[in-house]
Amino acid sequence: MTERLKGSGLTGELFAEFTGTMILILFGCGVVAQVVAGGALTDPAGGLGNHDSIAWAWGLGVTLGVYVAARLSGAHLNPAVTVALAAFKGFPWKKVAPYALAQLAGAFVAALIVRWNYTEALAKADPGHTIKTQGVFSTLPANGNTNLPVTEWGALRDQIIGTAILLLLIFAVTDLLGTPPGANLAPFIVGLIVVAIGMAWGTNAGYAINPARDLGPRLASFLTGYGGAWRDQYGQLYFWVPIVGPFIGGVLGAGLYKVLIGRFLPDAEAEPPGLVPEPEPEPEKS
């Protein structure tokens, strides 16, 4: 019987963050590769999915990644979440950088796996490995669509808003003083949050809402032939937008939850008599 490592501490937490984030990106970048690269080769084109299938796969990737990592690390899977938890929930600041690096490494490795697995489809659909399939790995303003004139500043605004929504809702569904989902359903609900953000906030910047999710795959694509990975379709340096925006938005959203909701919730103490059924006294033994 394999013995479990007891008291693994930070090491176990970092492996959990690495693995959970890797699961997230395997499904997330994987589905975009299927839709964009594989779908470009079907007859007619677009036969392997669409925006909705992308949104659902990203959300399911989050759910599955959280279930993998939650017991050991809390399953942040996102440096913006880690920073927000440090700012408002007492998560140790000394763990922020190690967690973020583990998340980045998990995203990077997962993107390399996707890149390897979809080698033939990417090469056929986009032989030059250009902006046409860069979106498989990292985000772009307006998803690379020049018909929608979103610049890096408009995308930054979008990332701040989208990540603020994400963190406000994560704080809500994980707050034990509120009405959290029962029966270990929180990971499923968090996944649905990501699906909803993808369906409602995906046009302007591709809803990265996670610095590791964007930077790790962007680096993997750059190292495997995508020379323009750091720039957008206008030639502007863009990689910083899905890093800076989520950090700002995450703290903003978590702070809004604390100010608007959290401070008004009742303390974790016994409810007054009459609100919680009291146990019936046991019958006296004769």
N, C-alpha and C positions, 0 to 999 in steps of 0.2 A: 504494500500500500504506500503510495507516495505521501510523504509527510509535507504538510503545509508549513511555509515559513512563518513563524510567529514573530510578532513585533518588528515587521519589516520596516515600519515607519515611512520615512520620506521615500525610500527606494520603491516600495510597493505602490505608493501614491503616484509616483512619476511613471512607473510602468503602466498603471491604470490610465493615466491621462494620455500617454502615448498610444496605447491600444484603443481606447475609446475614440480618440480623434482619428486614428487610422481607419477605424470602421466607418466613421462619419464620411470621410473623404472617399473611401472606396465606393460607397454608394453614390455620393454626390458627384464627384468627377466622373465616375463610371457611367452614370445615367446621361450626363451631358455628352460624353464621348459617343455613347450609343445614338443619341438623338442627332447630334451635329455631324459627326463623322460617318457613322453607319447609315444614318438617315439620308445623307447626301448621295448615297450610292444605291438607294432603292429606286424602283420604277413603279409609280412616280416617286419623286424625291419626298422625303419626310415621312417615310413609312415606319419608322421605329420610335415614334413618340413625339411629344410636343411640350409646350410650356408646362402644362398641368402634370404630365408624367415626371418632369424634372422637379417640380415643386414637391410632389408626393415622395419621390425617392430621397430628396434631401431631408424631408421631415422624418421619414422612416430611418434614414441613416442616423439622425440625431437620437431618435428613440432607442435604437439598438446600441449605439455607442454609450448612451447614458446607462442602459441596463448592464453593459459590460463593466463600466468603471465606477458606478455610483458607490458601491459598498466600500471601496478602498479610498477613493479620493473625493467623492462628492460629484464626480463627473462634470467638471467645469467645461472641458473640451473647447475653450474659447478664452484667450487672454483678457478680453473685455469683461467676461464674467468673473474671472479671477480677480481683476483689479476692483470691480464693483463690490465683490464680497469682502475684499480687504478694506475697502473704504467704509462699508456700512454694516458688515456682519461679523467683524472681528477675525476674519481670516488672517493668518500671520503674514505680514508684509515680506518677511524673509523667504517665504515660499513662493512669492509671486513670480520671480524670475525663473526659478527651476520649473514651475508648472508651465509657464509660457514656452520655455524651451522644449519641454516634453511634448506639448501640444503641437508646436511647430515641427518637431521631428516626426511625429506621427502623421501629420498632414503631408510632409515631404515624401516620406516613404510610400504612403498610399498613392500619391500622385505618380511616383515612379512606377508603381505596379500597374496603374491604369495606362500610363504612357507605353509601357512594354506590351501589355495585353492588346492594346488597340493600335500597335505599330502599323500594321498593314492598312487598316481603315484610314488612319490619319494620313499616311503617305499617299494613298490613292485619292482621298478627298481634297488634300491640300499638300501637294508635293513640296512646296517651298516652306511649309510650316510657318504660315503667316498669321495675320490678324484674323483670318477666316476661321481658324480653329483654335486660336489662343483662348477663346472663351471656354473651351473644355476644361481649362486648368485655372484660370483666374478671371476676374471680372473686368469689365470695361464700361465707360460711360455709355448709357443707352444700349448696352450689350453690343457695342460696335456699330450701331446703326447711325450712319451719318445723316439720315433723314430727320432724326430727332436731335436738335442741337444742344445736347447736354455737355457742358464742359466739366473739367475736374472740380470746379467749385460747386456746380450744381450737384455733381455726384457726391461731394463731401457733405453737402446739406442732406442729401438722401440717406447717406450712411449714418449720420448723426441721428436722424429721425427714426430710421429702421431699427438701429441698435437700442435706442431709448425705449421703443415699444417692446423689444425683446426682453430687456432687463426688467422693465416695470412688470411685465407679465410673469417672468420667471420668479421674481420676488413674491408676487402674489400667490402663485400656485405652490410655492415651497414654504410659505409662512404658516407655521403651525398654529398661530394665533388667529388666523383667518379661517377660510373654508378650503383647506387643501384637498386635492383628490385623494380618495382612500384606496385601499387594496393595492398599494404600490403602483398606482396609475400615473404618478407624476411624470415619469419619462415619456409616456404616451402623450400626455397633454402638452409637454414641452415640444415634442415633435409636431403636434398639430399647430402650435404657435408658429413654428418655422414654416410649415405649409402655408398658413394664412399670410404670413409676411411675404412669402414668395409669390403668392397669387395677387396680393394687393400692392406690394411695394417692390416689384422686380423690374420695372421698366427703366428707371433712370440710372441704376448702377448695378443691377444684377444681384442685389441683396446678399453681399458678402457677410456683413454684420459679424465678422469674426476675423481678426488679423491673421491668425494662424491658418485659417481655411484658405485665405487668399495668398499670403506670402509663401507658404510652404509649396503649394502646387506651382506658383509662379516661378520660384527658384528651380523646381524640378523641370519645368518646361524650358527654361532658359538653358539649363545644362544639357538638354537633350535636343537642341536644334532650333528652339524658338528665340532667335536673336533679338526680336523686338518685344520680348515679354515685359519689359519695364515701362513701355510706352503705350499710349492709347492710339486710336485710329487717326488722330490728328498729329501724331508724333510728339505729343507732350508727355513728360514724365508723369506717370499716373500711379505707380505702385504704392505711393505713400497714402493715397486717399482711403483705401480699405484698411489701412492700419490706423491712421489718426482718427478718422471718423468714428469707428466703433469704440475706441477708447473714450472719446468725448461723450458719445451717445450713451454708452453703458453706464457711466457715472451719472449722467443726467437722468436717465430713466430710473435707476435705482434710487437716486435722491428724490425724484418726484413721488415714487411709491412711498418712501418714508414720510414725506411731508404731507401728502394727500390722503394716505390710507393708514400706513403703519402706526403712526403716533396716536391714532384714535382707537386702535383695537384694544380690547380688554387684556389685562395682564393674565399670565398663565397661573391662575389661582383657582381654588375651589369655587364652583358656582354657588350662589345663594340657595338655601333650601327652597324647594318648590320648582326649581328649574331643571334639576337633575333628579330622576327617581331615586329615592333612597332604598337600599336593600331591606327586604322584609326581615324582621327578627326571626331567628331560628326558634322553633318550638322548644319549650323547656322539656328536659328529659325527666321522666318520672322516676 
